[in-house]
Amino acid sequence: SIYKIHLHNSVSSLIFSALQGKHLKNLTLSETNMCSVGFASLSEYLGSNTTLQWLTLDKNHIDDTVDTERFGKALRKHSQLEHLSLCDCHIGNNVNALSDILHSGVKYLYLGSNAIGSGGGFIIASYLTSNPPMESINLERNQLNDNDVTYFANSLKTNTRLRQLTLSANKFSLVGVKCLFKEIFNPTTLNDVADCNHTCTLHLFTKFFNPIQRVNVSSIDLDQPQSSIAEENKRNKILLALRIADSQLHYFGGLPLELMPFVLKLIQQEEVSTNKLTRIFQCMKSWIVPHMGLSSNQKKPARSKRKRGSV
């Protein structure tokens, strides 16, 4: 690891030459003033290395198209690399650089403090919409705003692989935050809750303990299959929606009779054991019980009138 040491061209070449044949798994070159020669040497090194899993290049300027294209090709050929950190690298809205970096195949990408605005946000959101193998992307402290909300909201509708999306310290208004969060937790109806994205945890605030940060279950073992995590998150979101009894009473109007036992079971399975009876009562008192044995279109048979004295 090398931090805050400006490397001249000749030194960069010597370092990567010395690393040839070394089976490194982690390489950090932060704030080293890497230039075209340094990125060329790094790209060549990546072509021969087969063990590197984590690469950190924070605070190095990546603004040359040739450098990023060469670097991107080297990344795509490196099948073992999973973590790539390029924070504060002055990437901005460089479409070519972002496209090469996104299509590198890494699972965990850190692009914080890169002055990425709407142009870059569209490229990133479009990539996420294609449901790539990426599991986490950090875009904190950029220049994304409400104009980018629709793009990222659409990506959350289709993406089933992304587990972490960090958008804190951008320029979203409260309206934009609500629109994004609605894709993770929309308590309008039970169907809306179930149809949300249950795989991704959305970070919109710098303080982790903001209430909405905890909608997805943080205690789940991330080594579990994503399908198991998604089901557990869905269950907990439904329970959270049911807890807000005063505003969720309309959920149960017209609920089919055969589904009610399962809903009550979900309520009773909640970890918090206090106030269960009150919550069940609040849910049940608004439930319009369907006619048993009759569909809504069926009419009750008319009774024949008996004449007096007839047997």
C-alpha positions in Angstrom: 0.0 0.0 0.0 1.2 3.5 -0.9 -0.5 6.6 0.5 0.2 10.3 -0.4 3.5 9.7 -2.1 3.8 11.4 -5.6 5.2 8.8 -7.9 7.2 10.0 -11.0 6.8 8.1 -14.2 10.0 6.2 -13.9 9.1 5.2 -10.3 5.6 4.0 -11.3 7.1 1.8 -14.0 9.7 0.4 -11.6 7.0 -0.4 -9.0 4.8 -2.4 -11.4 7.8 -4.1 -12.9 8.8 -5.3 -9.4 5.2 -6.5 -8.8 5.3 -8.8 -11.8 5.0 -12.4 -10.6 3.8 -11.3 -7.1 0.5 -12.9 -6.1 -1.1 -9.9 -4.5 -4.7 -9.9 -3.4 -4.9 -6.3 -2.3 -3.2 -3.2 -3.9 -3.6 0.4 -2.7 -2.2 3.4 -4.5 -4.0 6.4 -3.0 -3.1 10.0 -3.8 0.0 9.0 -5.7 -0.4 11.4 -8.6 -0.6 8.6 -11.1 -0.5 9.9 -14.7 -0.7 8.3 -18.1 2.5 6.3 -17.7 1.3 5.0 -14.3 -2.1 3.9 -15.6 -0.4 2.2 -18.6 1.9 0.3 -16.3 -1.0 -0.6 -14.0 -3.0 -1.9 -17.0 -0.1 -4.0 -18.1 0.3 -5.4 -14.6 -3.4 -6.3 -14.4 -3.0 -8.2 -17.6 -0.5 -10.6 -16.0 -1.9 -10.8 -12.5 -4.5 -13.4 -11.7 -5.0 -13.0 -7.9 -5.8 -9.4 -7.2 -9.2 -9.0 -5.6 -9.2 -5.4 -4.2 -7.8 -2.4 -6.0 -7.8 1.1 -4.4 -6.8 4.1 -6.5 -8.5 7.0 -4.6 -7.5 10.6 -5.3 -5.7 9.9 -8.6 -7.0 11.9 -11.6 -8.6 9.7 -14.2 -9.4 12.1 -17.0 -7.6 10.8 -20.1 -9.8 8.8 -22.5 -7.0 6.6 -23.6 -6.0 5.8 -20.0 -9.6 4.9 -19.0 -10.1 2.8 -22.1 -6.9 0.9 -21.6 -7.6 0.6 -17.9 -11.2 -0.6 -18.5 -10.1 -3.3 -20.9 -7.5 -4.6 -18.4 -10.2 -4.7 -15.7 -12.6 -6.7 -17.9 -10.0 -9.3 -18.5 -9.2 -9.6 -14.8 -11.9 -12.1 -13.6 -10.8 -12.2 -9.9 -11.1 -8.5 -9.1 -14.2 -7.8 -7.0 -13.6 -4.5 -5.2 -12.6 -1.3 -7.0 -12.3 2.0 -5.2 -12.0 5.2 -7.3 -13.1 7.9 -4.9 -12.2 11.5 -5.6 -10.7 10.7 -9.0 -12.3 13.6 -10.9 -14.3 11.3 -13.1 -17.2 13.7 -13.4 -19.6 13.0 -16.3 -17.0 11.4 -18.4 -19.2 9.0 -20.3 -16.4 6.8 -21.7 -14.6 6.5 -18.3 -17.8 5.6 -16.5 -18.9 3.1 -19.1 -15.4 1.4 -19.0 -15.4 1.3 -15.2 -19.0 0.0 -14.9 -18.5 -2.8 -17.4 -15.3 -4.0 -15.7 -17.3 -6.7 -14.0 -16.4 -5.8 -10.4 -19.0 -6.5 -7.7 -18.2 -3.7 -5.3 -17.6 -0.2 -6.8 -16.8 3.0 -4.9 -17.2 6.2 -6.8 -17.7 8.8 -4.0 -16.7 12.4 -4.4 -16.3 12.4 -8.2 -18.5 15.3 -9.1 -20.8 13.0 -10.9 -24.0 14.8 -12.1 -27.0 14.0 -14.2 -25.0 12.9 -17.2 -23.1 10.4 -15.2 -26.1 9.4 -13.2 -28.0 8.4 -16.3 -25.1 6.2 -17.4 -24.9 4.5 -14.0 -28.6 4.0 -13.6 -29.0 2.6 -17.1 -26.3 0.1 -16.3 -28.0 -0.9 -13.1 -31.3 -1.3 -14.9 -29.7 -4.1 -17.0 -29.4 -6.2 -13.8 -25.6 -6.7 -13.9 -23.7 -8.8 -11.4 -22.7 -5.8 -9.4 -23.7 -6.1 -5.7 -22.8 -2.7 -4.3 -22.1 0.8 -5.6 -21.3 3.8 -3.5 -22.1 7.2 -5.1 -22.0 9.4 -2.0 -20.9 13.0 -2.1 -21.6 13.6 -5.8 -23.8 16.0 -7.6 -26.9 13.9 -8.3 -30.2 15.7 -7.9 -34.0 15.2 -8.3 -33.6 15.0 -12.1 -31.8 11.7 -11.6 -34.4 10.2 -9.2 -36.5 8.6 -12.0 -33.5 6.8 -13.5 -32.4 5.3 -10.2 -36.0 4.5 -9.2 -36.5 2.6 -12.5 -33.3 0.7 -11.9 -34.6 -0.5 -8.5 -37.7 -1.8 -10.2 -35.8 -4.3 -12.4 -32.5 -5.0 -10.5 -32.5 -8.1 -8.4 -28.8 -8.4 -7.7 -27.8 -5.1 -6.2 -27.5 -5.3 -2.4 -26.3 -1.8 -1.5 -26.9 1.5 -3.2 -25.4 4.5 -1.4 -26.6 7.9 -2.5 -26.0 9.9 0.6 -24.8 13.5 0.6 -26.0 14.3 -2.9 -28.4 17.1 -3.9 -31.8 15.3 -3.5 -34.7 17.3 -2.0 -37.2 15.6 0.3 -39.4 14.9 -2.7 -36.6 13.1 -4.4 -35.7 11.1 -1.3 -39.3 10.0 -0.9 -39.5 8.9 -4.5 -36.4 6.8 -4.2 -37.4 5.3 -0.9 -40.8 4.4 -2.3 -39.1 1.7 -4.5 -37.8 0.1 -1.3 -40.8 0.5 0.9 -44.2 1.6 -0.3 -46.9 1.0 2.4 -49.8 2.2 0.3 -51.3 -1.3 0.1 -50.0 -4.8 1.0 -49.6 -5.5 -2.8 -47.4 -2.4 -3.1 -45.2 -3.5 -0.2 -44.8 -7.0 -1.7 -43.9 -5.5 -5.1 -41.0 -3.4 -3.8 -37.3 -4.1 -4.2 -36.4 -6.4 -1.3 -32.8 -7.2 -2.3 -31.2 -3.7 -2.1 -30.5 -1.6 0.9 -30.8 2.0 0.1 -28.5 4.5 1.9 -29.8 8.1 1.5 -28.4 9.7 4.7 -25.0 10.1 6.1 -26.2 9.0 9.6 -26.8 5.2 9.5 -29.3 5.3 12.3 -31.8 7.4 10.4 -35.1 5.4 10.8 -35.6 4.5 7.1 -32.1 3.1 6.9 -33.3 0.1 8.9 -36.3 -1.0 6.8 -34.2 -3.8 5.2 -33.0 -6.2 7.9 -29.4 -5.4 8.7 -28.9 -8.5 10.8 -29.3 -10.9 8.0 -26.3 -13.0 7.1 -25.2 -11.6 3.6 -23.8 -15.1 2.8 -27.3 -16.3 2.5 -28.8 -16.7 -1.0 -30.2 -13.5 -2.2 -33.6 -15.1 -2.6 -33.7 -15.9 1.1 -32.7 -12.3 2.0 -35.3 -10.9 -0.3 -38.1 -13.1 1.3 -37.0 -12.1 4.8 -36.9 -8.4 3.9 -40.4 -8.7 2.3 -41.8 -10.3 5.5 -40.3 -7.7 7.7 -41.6 -4.8 5.5 -45.1 -6.3 5.6 -44.9 -6.5 9.4 -43.7 -2.9 9.6 -46.6 -1.8 7.4 -49.0 -3.7 9.7 -47.6 -2.1 12.8 -48.7 1.3 11.5 -52.2 0.3 12.4 -53.9 3.7 12.3 -52.9 4.4 8.7 -53.1 0.9 7.4 -56.7 -0.1 8.4 -57.8 0.0 4.8 -55.5 -2.9 4.0 -58.1 -5.5 5.1 -61.2 -4.2 3.4 -62.4 -7.1 1.2 -59.4 -9.3 2.0 -60.3 -12.9 0.9 -61.4 -15.1 3.8 -58.8 -17.8 3.0 -55.9 -15.3 3.3 -56.8 -13.9 6.7 -55.3 -16.7 8.8 -51.9 -16.2 7.1 -52.0 -12.5 7.7 -52.8 -13.0 11.4 -50.0 -15.5 11.6 -47.6 -12.9 10.2 -48.7 -10.4 12.8 -48.3 -12.9 15.7 -44.8 -14.0 14.5 -43.3 -10.5 15.0 -40.3 -10.5 17.4 -41.7 -7.7 19.6 -44.2 -9.4 21.8 -45.9 -6.3 23.3 -49.3 -5.0 22.2 -50.1 -8.0 19.9 -53.7 -8.2 20.9 -54.2 -4.5 20.2 -52.6 -4.7 16.8 -54.7 -7.7 15.8 -57.8 -6.0 17.0 -57.0 -2.8 15.0 -56.5 -4.9 11.9 -59.5 -7.1 12.3 -62.0 -4.4 13.2 -61.8 -2.9 9.7 -62.1 -6.2 7.9 -65.2 -6.6 5.9 -65.9 -10.3 6.1 -66.8 -11.8 2.7 -70.0 -13.8 2.3 -69.1 -17.4 3.1 -70.0 -19.9 0.3 -71.2 -17.3 -2.1 -69.5 -15.3 -4.7 -70.3 -11.6 -5.0 -72.3 -12.2 -8.1 -74.5 -15.0 -6.7 -77.9 -14.3 -5.3 -79.5 -16.1 -2.4 -82.3 -18.4 -3.6 -85.8 -16.9 -3.0 -87.9 -18.8 -0.4 -91.3 -20.0 -1.6 -94.2 -18.7 0.4 -96.5 -21.3 2.1 -100.2 -21.0 2.2 -101.8 -21.3 5.5 -103.2 -24.7 6.2 -101.1 -26.4 3.6 -99.0 -29.4 4.6 
